[in-house]
């Protein structure tokens, strides 16, 4: 059986190169090369499968509906980007030599990417306000946060209530009703089941751990007891806040046609993808402000202007619109992103490539070089 690839072998691929170590571990089961023999078809033109492909080795031939052909060699700059990402596929892809590709679930990759970039933005913001970023990094690595829409994480942090406790304190008791969950900010804690005569230690918790959420998610009594081994601080999140923050926030969206109408009245495209993605193709005069840098650069935008945010799946642009709305800007997300557009509309939208446009103080726009 082929062993999964090491993430270090994949860091040249965009946008995989921004994922965290934790996210690479989550993807481990998909990091197995798919081998192709010379002449073998990878996908057909018009294919709708939501799979993101990267060329790892060998050479492919891409052929579009008009018969135009492009040879793609592994290791080239073009091979560092997903193969024919538009759905339905604009190309047929066939191996010219023995080759290997990486196939990733597009929806899962989009979720991981959106979370990672929103997470970087959050750390940047909180670090600038004097928060303990090292602790936050450990907290945000908790698997629970993969279930929380990125736009809600800041609100969750604001609702955590700190409680100082001495060593030996029982934070949770087996069999009790769950009305909250906790995060361990400092100290160490022990998880066990059973009484004094049949005590079974299950785990030792370290800083950043979340506990008590299982009773909330399953609506069952606590299945273990948690006791502090040393003095520490726990952060309490009440049940109603926990469930409120799992819900995706509602953001304003527009169709492609509605976006065209807004553009005619002075709106501006805002591309929130990575720069390398943007340079492959972007909307006419679109500003490029990657999601993880948006908060840093938002002062350059004009509050008297409407911004139309887009990305591939719509997830990053939804997070961007939520952030901009919170900061007092008028913004809309392109509904379901570029991937939902018919090929003709997508091609018409992404009509420019290479370096694009920069926002200057006061919302002034300049062409970059």
Sine and cosine of phi, psi and omega as CSV:
sin_phi,cos_phi,sin_psi,cos_psi,sin_omega,cos_omega
0.00,0.00,0.68,-0.73,-0.01,-1.00
-0.94,0.34,0.73,-0.68,0.01,-1.00
-0.97,0.24,0.53,-0.85,0.07,-1.00
-0.87,0.49,0.51,-0.86,0.03,-1.00
-0.94,0.34,0.49,-0.87,0.11,-0.99
-0.98,0.18,0.69,-0.73,0.01,-1.00
-0.80,0.60,-0.51,0.86,0.00,-1.00
-0.88,0.47,-0.42,0.91,0.02,-1.00
-0.97,0.23,-0.18,0.98,-0.13,-0.99
-0.89,-0.46,0.08,1.00,-0.11,-0.99
-0.96,0.27,-0.11,0.99,0.06,-1.00
-1.00,0.09,-0.14,0.99,-0.05,-1.00
-1.00,0.00,0.69,-0.72,0.04,-1.00
-0.98,-0.21,0.74,-0.67,0.08,1.00
-0.99,-0.15,0.35,0.94,-0.02,-1.00
-0.86,0.51,-0.41,0.91,-0.12,-0.99
-0.94,0.35,-0.05,1.00,0.04,-1.00
-0.97,-0.23,-0.07,1.00,-0.06,-1.00
-0.94,0.35,0.47,-0.88,0.00,-1.00
-1.00,0.06,0.19,-0.98,0.03,-1.00
-0.87,0.50,-0.65,0.76,0.02,-1.00
-0.88,0.48,-0.65,0.76,0.00,-1.00
-0.94,0.34,-0.59,0.81,0.09,-1.00
-0.88,0.48,-0.63,0.78,0.03,-1.00
-0.90,0.44,-0.62,0.79,0.02,-1.00
-0.91,0.42,-0.52,0.85,-0.01,-1.00
-1.00,0.06,-0.08,1.00,-0.18,-0.98
-0.76,0.66,-0.66,0.75,-0.04,-1.00
-0.90,0.43,-0.33,0.94,0.01,-1.00
-0.99,-0.15,-0.08,1.00,-0.10,-0.99
-1.00,0.05,0.59,0.80,0.00,-1.00
-0.97,-0.26,0.83,-0.55,-0.03,-1.00
-0.87,0.49,0.61,-0.80,0.11,-0.99
-0.97,-0.23,0.87,-0.49,-0.11,-0.99
-1.00,-0.01,0.63,-0.78,0.02,-1.00
-0.83,-0.56,0.64,-0.77,0.12,-0.99
-1.00,0.01,0.44,-0.90,0.04,-1.00
-0.80,0.59,0.78,-0.63,-0.01,-1.00
1.00,-0.05,-0.18,0.98,-0.06,-1.00
-0.97,0.22,0.63,-0.77,0.02,-1.00
-0.99,0.13,0.73,-0.69,0.09,-1.00
-1.00,-0.04,-0.77,0.63,0.11,-0.99
-0.44,-0.90,0.36,-0.93,-0.01,-1.00
-0.99,-0.12,0.38,-0.93,0.14,-0.99
-0.90,0.44,0.74,-0.68,-0.05,-1.00
1.00,-0.07,-0.06,1.00,0.00,-1.00
-0.89,0.46,0.64,-0.77,-0.03,-1.00
-0.94,-0.33,0.07,1.00,-0.08,-1.00
-0.89,0.46,0.76,-0.64,-0.01,-1.00
-0.99,0.10,0.94,0.35,0.00,-1.00
-0.79,-0.61,0.71,-0.71,0.05,-1.00
-0.98,-0.18,0.83,-0.55,-0.06,-1.00
-0.93,-0.36,0.62,-0.79,0.15,-0.99
-0.79,-0.61,0.63,-0.78,0.03,-1.00
-1.00,0.08,0.87,-0.49,-0.04,-1.00
-1.00,-0.08,-0.65,0.76,-0.01,-1.00
-0.46,-0.89,0.37,-0.93,0.03,-1.00
1.00,0.08,-0.35,-0.94,-0.09,-1.00
-0.66,-0.75,0.66,-0.75,0.03,-1.00
-0.88,-0.48,0.43,-0.91,0.15,-0.99
-0.93,-0.37,0.84,-0.54,0.07,-1.00
-0.97,-0.24,0.80,-0.60,-0.02,-1.00
-0.79,-0.61,0.80,-0.60,0.00,-1.00
-1.00,-0.03,-0.04,-1.00,-0.11,-0.99
-0.91,0.41,-0.39,0.92,0.01,-1.00
-1.00,0.02,0.00,1.00,0.00,-1.00
1.00,0.00,0.03,1.00,0.05,-1.00
-0.93,0.36,0.67,-0.75,-0.10,-1.00
-0.86,-0.51,0.55,-0.84,0.07,-1.00
-0.67,-0.74,0.79,-0.61,0.08,-1.00
-1.00,-0.02,0.78,-0.63,-0.04,-1.00
-0.89,-0.46,0.87,-0.50,-0.04,-1.00
-0.97,-0.24,0.73,-0.69,0.06,-1.00
-0.86,0.52,0.65,-0.76,-0.01,-1.00
1.00,-0.06,-0.22,0.98,0.04,-1.00
-0.97,0.22,0.26,-0.96,0.00,-1.00
-0.87,0.49,-0.65,0.76,-0.03,-1.00
-0.90,0.43,-0.52,0.86,-0.04,-1.00
-0.97,0.26,-0.12,0.99,0.02,-1.00
-0.99,0.15,-0.01,1.00,0.00,-1.00
-0.90,-0.45,0.34,-0.94,0.02,-1.00
-0.84,0.54,0.54,-0.84,0.00,-1.00
-0.98,0.18,0.83,-0.57,0.08,-1.00
0.61,0.79,0.91,0.40,-0.16,-0.99
-0.95,0.31,-0.36,0.93,-0.04,-1.00
-0.91,0.41,0.70,-0.71,0.10,-1.00
-0.93,-0.38,0.72,-0.69,-0.09,1.00
-0.90,0.43,0.41,-0.91,-0.07,-1.00
-0.84,0.55,0.66,-0.75,0.04,-1.00
-1.00,0.06,-0.19,0.98,-0.08,-1.00
-0.74,-0.67,0.35,-0.94,0.32,-0.95
-1.00,-0.10,0.65,-0.76,0.01,-1.00
-0.86,-0.51,0.83,-0.56,-0.02,-1.00
-0.71,-0.71,0.62,-0.78,-0.02,-1.00
-0.96,0.29,0.79,-0.61,0.09,-1.00
-1.00,0.06,-0.41,0.91,0.05,-1.00
-0.64,-0.76,0.12,-0.99,0.15,-0.99
-0.83,0.56,0.72,-0.69,-0.13,-0.99
-0.56,-0.83,0.16,-0.99,0.12,-0.99
-0.62,-0.78,0.56,-0.83,0.00,-1.00
-0.74,-0.67,0.35,-0.94,0.13,-0.99
-0.96,-0.27,0.78,-0.63,-0.01,-1.00
-0.89,-0.45,0.87,-0.50,-0.03,-1.00
-0.85,-0.52,0.58,-0.82,0.08,-1.00
-0.92,0.40,0.87,-0.49,-0.12,-0.99
-0.90,0.44,-0.64,0.77,-0.03,-1.00
-0.91,0.41,-0.68,0.74,0.01,-1.00
-0.92,0.40,-0.68,0.74,0.02,-1.00
-0.88,0.47,-0.66,0.75,0.01,-1.00
-0.89,0.46,-0.66,0.75,0.03,-1.00
-0.88,0.47,-0.72,0.69,-0.01,-1.00
-0.90,0.44,-0.67,0.74,-0.03,-1.00
-0.91,0.41,-0.70,0.71,0.01,-1.00
-0.87,0.49,-0.70,0.71,-0.01,-1.00
-0.89,0.46,-0.70,0.72,-0.05,-1.00
-0.88,0.47,-0.72,0.70,-0.04,-1.00
-0.94,0.34,-0.61,0.79,0.06,-1.00
-0.92,0.40,-0.60,0.80,0.03,-1.00
-0.89,0.46,-0.68,0.73,0.02,-1.00
-0.90,0.43,-0.64,0.77,0.05,-1.00
-0.89,0.46,-0.67,0.75,-0.01,-1.00
-0.90,0.43,-0.71,0.71,0.01,-1.00
-0.89,0.46,-0.63,0.77,0.03,-1.00
-0.88,0.48,-0.70,0.71,-0.03,-1.00
-0.92,0.38,-0.74,0.67,-0.05,-1.00
-0.95,0.33,-0.57,0.82,0.06,-1.00
-0.89,0.46,-0.60,0.80,0.02,-1.00
-0.94,0.35,-0.35,0.94,0.00,-1.00
-0.99,-0.12,0.15,0.99,0.10,-0.99
1.00,-0.01,0.15,0.99,0.02,-1.00
-0.94,0.34,0.35,-0.94,0.06,-1.00
-0.98,0.22,1.00,-0.04,-0.11,-0.99
-0.92,0.38,-0.58,0.81,-0.02,-1.00
-0.88,0.48,-0.69,0.72,0.05,-1.00
-0.90,0.44,-0.66,0.75,-0.01,-1.00
-0.89,0.45,-0.62,0.78,0.03,-1.00
-0.86,0.51,-0.67,0.74,0.01,-1.00
-0.93,0.36,-0.61,0.79,0.02,-1.00
-0.91,0.42,-0.71,0.70,-0.09,-1.00
-0.96,0.29,-0.20,0.98,0.11,-0.99
-0.98,0.21,-0.17,0.99,-0.01,-1.00
-0.89,0.45,0.73,-0.69,-0.03,-1.00
-0.82,0.57,-0.43,0.90,0.01,-1.00
-0.83,0.55,-0.61,0.80,-0.10,-0.99
-0.94,0.33,-0.27,0.96,0.10,-1.00
-0.93,0.37,-0.31,0.95,0.02,-1.00
-1.00,-0.01,-0.22,0.98,-0.07,-1.00
-1.00,-0.09,0.83,-0.56,0.07,-1.00
-0.80,0.60,0.71,-0.70,-0.08,-1.00
-0.79,0.62,-0.61,0.80,-0.02,-1.00
-0.90,0.44,-0.32,0.95,-0.05,-1.00
-1.00,-0.05,-0.20,0.98,-0.13,-0.99
-0.89,0.46,-0.68,0.73,0.00,-1.00
-0.87,0.50,-0.67,0.74,0.02,-1.00
-0.89,0.45,-0.61,0.80,0.03,-1.00
-0.89,0.45,-0.70,0.71,0.00,-1.00
-0.88,0.48,-0.60,0.80,0.00,-1.00
-0.93,0.37,-0.39,0.92,-0.06,-1.00
-0.99,-0.10,-0.05,1.00,0.03,-1.00
-0.95,0.30,0.73,-0.68,-0.01,-1.00
-0.94,-0.33,0.89,-0.46,-0.04,-1.00
-0.96,0.26,0.63,-0.77,0.05,-1.00
-0.72,-0.69,0.86,-0.51,0.07,-1.00
-1.00,0.10,0.76,-0.65,-0.05,-1.00
-0.71,-0.70,0.57,-0.82,0.06,-1.00
-0.99,0.16,0.25,-0.97,0.07,-1.00
-0.85,0.53,0.61,-0.80,0.00,-1.00
1.00,-0.01,-0.13,0.99,-0.01,-1.00
-0.93,0.38,0.70,-0.71,0.10,-1.00
-1.00,-0.03,0.91,-0.41,-0.03,-1.00
-1.00,0.08,-0.68,0.73,0.08,-1.00
-0.82,-0.58,0.51,-0.86,0.02,-1.00
-0.80,-0.60,0.78,-0.62,0.00,-1.00
-0.82,0.58,0.73,-0.69,0.03,-1.00
1.00,-0.07,-0.29,0.96,0.00,-1.00
-0.97,0.23,0.35,-0.94,0.05,-1.00
-0.96,0.28,0.66,-0.75,0.01,-1.00
-1.00,0.06,0.89,-0.45,0.04,-1.00
-0.89,-0.46,0.06,1.00,-0.02,-1.00
-0.21,-0.98,0.14,-0.99,0.20,-0.98
-0.77,-0.64,0.17,-0.98,-0.09,-1.00
-0.73,-0.69,0.41,-0.91,0.16,-0.99
-0.84,-0.55,0.65,-0.76,-0.02,-1.00
-1.00,0.00,0.93,-0.38,-0.02,-1.00
-1.00,0.01,-0.57,0.82,0.06,-1.00
-0.48,-0.88,0.38,-0.92,-0.02,-1.00
1.00,0.00,-0.17,-0.99,0.04,-1.00
-0.72,-0.69,0.47,-0.88,-0.02,-1.00
-0.68,-0.73,0.39,-0.92,-0.03,-1.00
-0.87,-0.50,0.67,-0.74,0.03,-1.00
-0.94,-0.33,0.80,-0.60,0.01,-1.00
-0.54,-0.84,0.29,-0.96,0.08,-1.00
-0.83,-0.55,0.38,-0.92,0.06,-1.00
1.00,0.08,0.21,-0.98,0.00,-1.00
-1.00,0.03,-0.23,-0.97,-0.08,-1.00
-0.88,0.48,-0.54,0.84,-0.07,-1.00
-1.00,0.04,-0.25,0.97,-0.02,-1.00
-0.65,-0.76,0.72,0.69,-0.07,-1.00
-0.97,0.24,0.80,-0.60,0.01,-1.00
-0.84,-0.54,0.93,-0.36,0.01,-1.00
-0.98,0.22,0.80,-0.60,-0.06,-1.00
-0.99,-0.17,-0.59,0.81,-0.07,-1.00
-0.21,-0.98,0.31,-0.95,0.16,-0.99
-0.89,-0.46,0.79,-0.61,-0.07,-1.00
-0.99,-0.10,0.62,-0.78,0.05,-1.00
-0.90,-0.44,0.08,-1.00,-0.04,-1.00
-0.80,0.59,0.71,-0.70,0.00,-1.00
0.99,-0.14,-0.21,0.98,-0.04,-1.00
-0.94,0.34,0.57,-0.82,0.13,-0.99
-0.95,-0.31,0.65,-0.76,0.05,-1.00
-0.56,-0.83,0.50,-0.87,-0.01,-1.00
0.99,-0.13,-0.12,0.99,-0.05,-1.00
-0.97,0.26,-0.39,0.92,-0.02,-1.00
-0.88,0.47,-0.64,0.77,0.01,-1.00
-0.91,0.41,-0.53,0.85,0.02,-1.00
-0.95,0.30,-0.70,0.71,-0.05,-1.00
-0.93,0.36,-0.57,0.82,-0.05,-1.00
-0.99,-0.10,-0.19,0.98,-0.07,-1.00
0.83,0.56,0.67,0.74,0.02,-1.00
-0.84,-0.54,0.32,-0.95,0.06,-1.00
-0.87,0.49,0.32,-0.95,0.04,-1.00
-0.83,0.56,0.69,-0.72,-0.02,-1.00
-0.98,-0.18,0.11,0.99,0.02,-1.00
-0.31,-0.95,0.24,-0.97,0.07,-1.00
-0.96,-0.29,0.63,-0.78,0.04,-1.00
-0.85,-0.53,0.83,-0.56,-0.03,-1.00
-0.82,-0.58,0.64,-0.77,0.05,-1.00
-0.97,0.25,0.77,-0.63,0.05,-1.00
-0.99,0.16,-0.50,0.86,0.01,-1.00
-0.63,-0.78,0.27,-0.96,0.01,-1.00
-0.83,0.56,0.60,-0.80,-0.04,-1.00
-0.29,-0.96,-0.02,-1.00,0.03,-1.00
-0.83,-0.55,0.80,-0.60,0.11,-0.99
-0.92,-0.38,0.47,-0.88,0.02,-1.00
-0.92,-0.40,0.84,-0.54,-0.08,-1.00
-0.99,-0.10,0.71,-0.71,0.11,-0.99
-0.84,-0.55,0.90,-0.44,-0.06,-1.00
-0.94,0.35,0.40,-0.92,-0.09,-1.00
-0.81,0.59,-0.74,0.67,-0.07,-1.00
-0.91,0.42,-0.59,0.81,0.04,-1.00
-0.93,0.36,-0.62,0.78,0.00,-1.00
-0.85,0.53,-0.75,0.66,-0.05,-1.00
-0.97,0.25,-0.54,0.84,0.04,-1.00
-0.89,0.45,-0.59,0.81,-0.08,-1.00
-0.99,0.12,-0.18,0.98,0.10,-1.00
-0.99,0.16,-0.24,0.97,-0.03,-1.00
-1.00,0.10,0.71,-0.70,0.02,-1.00
-0.92,0.39,0.71,-0.70,0.03,-1.00
-0.93,0.35,0.48,-0.88,0.03,-1.00
-1.00,0.08,0.80,-0.60,0.05,-1.00
-0.83,-0.55,0.40,-0.92,0.00,-1.00
-0.96,0.27,0.75,-0.66,-0.01,-1.00
-0.81,-0.59,0.39,-0.92,0.07,-1.00
-0.69,-0.72,0.45,-0.89,0.13,-0.99
-0.98,0.18,0.12,-0.99,0.03,-1.00
-0.88,0.48,-0.67,0.75,0.02,-1.00
-0.91,0.42,-0.67,0.74,0.03,-1.00
-0.91,0.42,-0.59,0.81,0.05,-1.00
-0.89,0.46,-0.67,0.75,0.01,-1.00
-0.87,0.49,-0.64,0.77,0.03,-1.00
-0.90,0.44,-0.68,0.73,0.01,-1.00
-0.92,0.40,-0.59,0.81,0.04,-1.00
-0.88,0.47,-0.59,0.81,-0.02,-1.00
-0.94,0.35,-0.27,0.96,0.03,-1.00
-0.96,-0.28,0.23,0.97,0.11,-0.99
0.95,-0.31,0.09,1.00,0.03,-1.00
-0.94,0.35,0.27,-0.96,-0.08,-1.00
-0.79,-0.62,0.74,-0.68,0.12,-0.99
-0.94,0.34,0.66,-0.75,0.07,-1.00
-0.79,-0.62,0.94,-0.33,-0.04,-1.00
-1.00,0.01,0.91,-0.41,-0.09,-1.00
-0.98,-0.20,0.31,0.95,0.08,-1.00
-0.99,0.13,0.11,-0.99,0.07,-1.00
-0.91,0.41,0.40,-0.92,-0.04,-1.00
-0.85,0.53,-0.65,0.76,-0.01,-1.00
-0.90,0.44,-0.58,0.82,0.06,-1.00
-0.93,0.36,-0.69,0.73,-0.01,-1.00
-0.86,0.51,-0.69,0.72,-0.11,-0.99
-0.94,0.34,-0.34,0.94,0.07,-1.00
-0.94,0.34,-0.45,0.89,0.00,-1.00
0.14,-0.99,0.78,-0.63,-0.01,-1.00
-0.57,-0.82,0.23,-0.97,0.00,-1.00
-0.93,0.37,0.41,-0.91,-0.03,-1.00
-0.86,0.51,0.82,-0.57,0.01,-1.00
0.86,0.51,0.41,0.91,0.02,-1.00
-0.95,0.31,0.70,-0.71,0.14,-0.99
-0.98,0.21,0.60,-0.80,0.07,-1.00
-0.95,-0.30,0.93,-0.37,0.10,-1.00
-0.73,-0.69,1.00,-0.02,0.00,-1.00
-0.80,0.61,0.57,-0.82,-0.09,-1.00
-0.77,0.64,-0.67,0.74,-0.07,-1.00
-0.95,0.30,-0.19,0.98,0.04,-1.00
-0.94,-0.35,0.00,1.00,-0.14,-0.99
-0.88,0.47,-0.71,0.70,-0.02,-1.00
-0.89,0.46,-0.60,0.80,-0.01,-1.00
-0.92,0.39,-0.58,0.81,-0.11,-0.99
-0.98,-0.18,-0.04,1.00,-0.15,-0.99
-0.89,0.46,-0.41,0.91,0.00,-1.00
-0.90,0.44,-0.29,0.96,0.00,-1.00
-0.99,0.11,-0.19,0.98,-0.01,-1.00
-0.99,0.10,0.32,-0.95,-0.07,-1.00
-0.97,-0.23,0.89,-0.46,-0.03,-1.00
-0.93,0.36,-0.19,0.98,0.05,-1.00
-1.00,0.01,0.02,1.00,-0.05,-1.00
-0.91,-0.41,0.48,-0.88,0.07,-1.00
-1.00,-0.09,0.69,-0.72,-0.03,-1.00
-0.91,-0.41,0.71,-0.71,0.00,-1.00
-0.94,-0.34,0.96,-0.29,-0.10,-0.99
-1.00,-0.03,0.63,-0.77,0.07,-1.00
-0.59,-0.81,0.43,-0.90,0.12,-0.99
-0.46,-0.89,-0.18,-0.98,-0.06,-1.00
-0.94,0.34,-0.79,0.61,-0.12,-0.99
-0.99,-0.14,-0.30,0.96,-0.09,-1.00
0.99,-0.14,-0.21,0.98,-0.05,-1.00
-0.96,0.29,-0.73,0.68,0.00,-1.00
-0.91,0.42,-0.64,0.77,-0.02,-1.00
-0.93,0.37,-0.54,0.84,0.06,-1.00
-0.90,0.44,-0.67,0.74,0.04,-1.00
-0.90,0.44,-0.63,0.78,0.01,-1.00
-0.91,0.42,-0.68,0.73,0.00,-1.00
-0.90,0.43,-0.64,0.77,0.04,-1.00
-0.86,0.51,-0.73,0.68,0.00,-1.00
-0.89,0.47,-0.74,0.67,-0.03,-1.00
-0.89,0.46,-0.64,0.77,0.02,-1.00
-0.89,0.45,-0.65,0.76,0.03,-1.00
-0.89,0.46,-0.48,0.88,-0.04,-1.00
-1.00,-0.07,0.13,0.99,0.11,-0.99
1.00,-0.03,0.26,0.97,0.01,-1.00
-0.99,-0.11,0.43,-0.90,0.14,-0.99
-1.00,-0.02,0.89,-0.46,-0.09,-1.00
-0.53,-0.85,0.52,-0.85,0.05,-1.00
-0.72,-0.69,0.49,-0.87,0.09,-1.00
-0.98,-0.22,0.64,-0.77,0.12,-0.99
-0.93,0.37,0.89,-0.46,-0.15,-0.99
-0.83,0.55,0.84,-0.54,0.03,-1.00
0.90,0.43,0.11,0.99,0.15,-0.99
0.97,0.26,-0.10,-1.00,-0.04,-1.00
-0.89,0.45,-0.55,0.83,-0.07,-1.00
-0.89,0.47,-0.41,0.91,-0.05,-1.00
-1.00,0.07,-0.17,0.99,-0.04,-1.00
-0.98,0.21,0.62,-0.79,0.17,-0.99
-0.85,0.52,0.44,-0.90,-0.08,-1.00
-0.81,0.59,-0.64,0.77,-0.03,-1.00
-0.89,0.45,-0.71,0.70,0.00,-1.00
-0.93,0.38,-0.66,0.75,0.02,-1.00
-0.88,0.47,-0.70,0.72,0.01,-1.00
-0.89,0.46,-0.62,0.79,0.02,-1.00
-0.93,0.37,-0.57,0.82,-0.01,-1.00
-0.96,0.29,-0.76,0.65,-0.06,-1.00
-1.00,0.04,0.88,0.47,-0.17,-0.99
-1.00,-0.02,-0.14,0.99,0.00,-1.00
-0.88,-0.48,0.52,-0.86,0.09,-1.00
-0.71,-0.71,0.09,-1.00,-0.06,-1.00
0.98,0.18,-0.16,-0.99,0.03,-1.00
-0.82,0.57,0.53,-0.85,-0.11,-0.99
-0.86,-0.52,-0.87,-0.49,-0.18,-0.98
-0.84,-0.54,0.59,-0.81,-0.02,-1.00
-0.89,-0.45,0.57,-0.82,0.09,-1.00
-1.00,-0.04,0.74,-0.67,0.07,-1.00
-0.95,-0.33,0.11,-0.99,-0.02,-1.00
-0.79,0.61,0.68,-0.73,0.02,-1.00
0.99,0.16,0.17,0.99,0.05,-1.00
1.00,0.08,0.10,0.99,0.03,-1.00
-0.93,0.37,0.68,-0.74,-0.06,-1.00
-0.95,-0.32,0.72,-0.70,0.03,-1.00
-0.76,-0.65,0.54,-0.84,0.11,-0.99
-0.97,0.26,0.75,-0.66,0.03,-1.00
-1.00,0.06,0.20,-0.98,-0.06,-1.00
-0.83,-0.56,0.00,0.00,0.00,0.00
